[in-house]
Amino acid sequence: MITLRMLCFGVGQLAFDKEAVPTLALIGIDKGGTSEAFVQLALRGFGASETKELCCLCRASFLQVYRCYDEAFNLSFTGQLTVDATPRYLYHHAVADRMAAFSPSTTILVMLREPLSRIQSLYNHWQTTGKIAVNTSIPLQEHLQLEFAFLSSKETRASVSALFNSSSVDAFEVLQSLRSRIHSCTRSMGIAACTKARHWQDTYKSSVRPYSYLLSSLYDVCLRKWSTTMLHPSRPGKFAVVQSEAFFANESHLLDLIEIPDWHVQRKQLHVNKGDFHHEYSDAAALSRSLAMRLRNWLEKPRLSLLSHLHEMSSMGALVVPSMHTAGNWWAKKWDSSHICAPPEADSICRKCACK
Ligand SMILES: Nc1ncnc2c1ncn2[C@@H]1O[C@H](COP(=O)(O)OS(=O)(=O)O)[C@@H](OP(=O)(O)O)[C@H]1O
């Protein structure tokens, strides 16, 4: 149904519930622009906590979740616009269900960045800052080759096929089980599932956190879990999916979705640091054009699944920016080799592989 708001503002605006804690959850994804979005939301009165990634719903019990939000926001103070911007929520095995139980009327915002760019950005961030215990001692190219070997091994092939072909909820379970297999595979030696990727085992030490760049690019599997849990046609405007590239090009693509409700009472003005962008990428984050193309081809079916899901979500009241009909954006068009950037003098290598 087209509402008056939609006629005035394009895709429409988000709806916020005074009782919801948090009012808004920015659930993903890492390197999708969530830091800058958090800053812009804080400037508009969202916040109450200077910590962006509260991860309160990572806690298992209802009481722990409540205490975490109470500590962050002081829940005795009503009328605040609160935000929990934790990008890892999108993938978390339990958070969607916890959110539905703890605060079903929280508004959900997901920012999705074209997967190839996100992978390079994330690897580069971890490698150059060294802040996180994820293994970046091998170049990204090698890491991805190991992942492809693992995901096409005899032991994982059936699960990967189920992942690409199952219904939403089944696929989410398969994804979680594969992620945990990668976890144990990379943490311990001699696991049968790792046979084909023996080098992978040798590469990791038990102290480093294993991470699958490939599995974390299957956005739609997780998004389906979230939409099944939190999107209801009777509550339009409570779920938005915004493409990071649209936000990067013009932040109003996101900010125009947000109208501050009348009931809002500002408790304190936050002084959050502005997000930093446009990092130089290190050589270790570079990929060969052929691997970049392999990745793109691997992601083509998930892209089509995402696109059809966005249509369904939109018909159920979700806001999707840019619309699936807007030409020239990554979730609406097939990628080919012309979308893999590389300087002419370094034909086989690309530092930032994705280009328009
Ligand atoms: N407004 C704007 N314009 C252009 N680019 C932008 C913008 N906001 C964020 N970015 C880019 O987003 C990447 C950082 O994303 P996140 O803030 O989500 O990172 S984090 O997960 O919170 O660490 C990081 O990407 P890379 O530079 O490619 O690493 C930022 O450059």
The ligand as an SDF file (V2000), in Angstrom:
LIG
                    3D

 31 33  0  0  0  0  0  0  0  0999 V2000
   30.3710    8.4430    4.1270 N   0  0  0  0  0  0  0  0  0  0  0  0
   31.2230    7.5480    3.6610 C   0  0  0  0  0  0  0  0  0  0  0  0
   31.7270    7.6760    2.4420 N   0  0  0  0  0  0  0  0  0  0  0  0
   32.5780    6.7640    1.9500 C   0  0  0  0  0  0  0  0  0  0  0  0
   33.0020    5.6500    2.6160 N   0  0  0  0  0  0  0  0  0  0  0  0
   32.5210    5.5000    3.8460 C   0  0  0  0  0  0  0  0  0  0  0  0
   31.6300    6.4140    4.4210 C   0  0  0  0  0  0  0  0  0  0  0  0
   31.3540    5.9720    5.6300 N   0  0  0  0  0  0  0  0  0  0  0  0
   32.0470    4.8350    5.8070 C   0  0  0  0  0  0  0  0  0  0  0  0
   32.7400    4.5510    4.7200 N   0  0  0  0  0  0  0  0  0  0  0  0
   33.5820    3.3580    4.5020 C   0  0  0  0  0  0  0  0  0  0  0  0
   33.0220    2.2910    5.2810 O   0  0  0  0  0  0  0  0  0  0  0  0
   34.0690    1.4760    5.7720 C   0  0  0  0  0  0  0  0  0  0  0  0
   34.0020    1.4650    7.2810 C   0  0  0  0  0  0  0  0  0  0  0  0
   32.8030    0.8340    7.6390 O   0  0  0  0  0  0  0  0  0  0  0  0
   32.2900    0.6730    9.1350 P   0  0  0  0  0  0  0  0  0  0  0  0
   32.1750    1.9890    9.7650 O   0  0  0  0  0  0  0  0  0  0  0  0
   31.0460   -0.1280    9.0610 O   0  0  0  0  0  0  0  0  0  0  0  0
   33.4220   -0.1510    9.8370 O   0  0  0  0  0  0  0  0  0  0  0  0
   33.2770   -0.9100   11.2070 S   0  0  0  0  0  0  0  0  0  0  0  0
   32.6770   -2.2100   10.9360 O   0  0  0  0  0  0  0  0  0  0  0  0
   32.4670   -0.1160   12.1170 O   0  0  0  0  0  0  0  0  0  0  0  0
   34.6770   -1.0420   11.6590 O   0  0  0  0  0  0  0  0  0  0  0  0
   35.3660    2.0730    5.2550 C   0  0  0  0  0  0  0  0  0  0  0  0
   35.6560    1.4220    4.0160 O   0  0  0  0  0  0  0  0  0  0  0  0
   37.1520    1.2240    3.4400 P   0  0  0  0  0  0  0  0  0  0  0  0
   37.7760    2.5880    3.4110 O   0  0  0  0  0  0  0  0  0  0  0  0
   36.9560    0.6490    2.0840 O   0  0  0  0  0  0  0  0  0  0  0  0
   37.8490    0.3010    4.3820 O   0  0  0  0  0  0  0  0  0  0  0  0
   34.9790    3.5130    5.0270 C   0  0  0  0  0  0  0  0  0  0  0  0
   35.7870    4.1540    4.0760 O   0  0  0  0  0  0  0  0  0  0  0  0
  1  2  1  0
  2  3  1  0
  2  7  2  0
  3  4  2  0
  4  5  1  0
  5  6  2  0
  6  7  1  0
  6 10  1  0
  7  8  1  0
  8  9  2  0
  9 10  1  0
 10 11  1  0
 11 12  1  0
 11 30  1  0
 12 13  1  0
 13 14  1  0
 13 24  1  0
 14 15  1  0
 15 16  1  0
 16 17  2  0
 16 18  1  0
 16 19  1  0
 19 20  1  0
 20 21  2  0
 20 22  2  0
 20 23  1  0
 24 25  1  0
 24 30  1  0
 25 26  1  0
 26 27  2  0
 26 28  1  0
 26 29  1  0
 30 31  1  0
M  END
$$$$
